[in-house]
Amino acid sequence: MEASPGEITRLLAGAQKGDAEAVQKLVPLVYGEMRRIAAQYMRLERPDHTLQATALVHEAYLKMVGKSNFNWENRAHFFAVAARQMRTILIDYARGRGRDKRGGGQSKVPLDEGLVFSPEKSSELIALDEALQRLEKLDPRQSRIVELRFFGGLSVAETAVVLGISDRTVKREWNVARLWLHREIARAV
């Protein structure tokens, strides 16, 4: 089911006010995009992996709507929160399953390549998460731009809307953040 960004924003506003009908209408409208984001995370995963994109979507959605005081400004903001929630779930999963895999034999991880959880990739995903946490302390906005663009799959324009900054600023800070993360990940692996 295809809906305009304005329709999704209207339904999000209704859901925030406790409108059960808005919540019910919202689910089929956002599910496809959330599934696309999850599939982006999982696209390199082996077919028999226990964590599938559908489960990732469901867990993220339940965590998002399970909060009594959610406040989504618009469609882009909703999907940014969804991407962050999925990233958190995957990082927690990687840490839980991959503690013994940390250490030697790691390879460089290109930031432009989609990182997903797998036993082979768990330490790289954790290294990226740790680097993002360090970046967040140095420059929270650049960290958020990486999260929205890389994990959330948002466009430059959508990222600019979510953060309330210009497209040019997003592009400039995205480039700087990617270079910084490449350097940090190279040190870690």
Sequence and secondary structure as in RCSB ss.txt:
>XXXX:A:sequence
MEASPGEITRLLAGAQKGDAEAVQKLVPLVYGEMRRIAAQYMRLERPDHTLQATALVHEAYLKMVGKSNFNWENR
AHFFAVAARQMRTILIDYARGRGRDKRGGGQSKVPLDEGLVFSPEKSSELIALDEALQRLEKLDPRQSRIVELRF
FGGLSVAETAVVLGISDRTVKREWNVARLWLHREIARAV
>XXXX:A:secstr
    HHHHHHHHHHHHTT HHHHHHHHHHHHHHHHHHHHHHHTTS TT SS HHHHHHHHHHHHHTSTT    SH
HHHHHHHHHHHHHHHHHHHHHHHGGG SSS     TTS     TTTHHHHHHHHHHHHHHHHH HHHHHHHIIII
IT   HHHHHHHHT  HHHHHHHHHHHHHHHHHHHHHH 
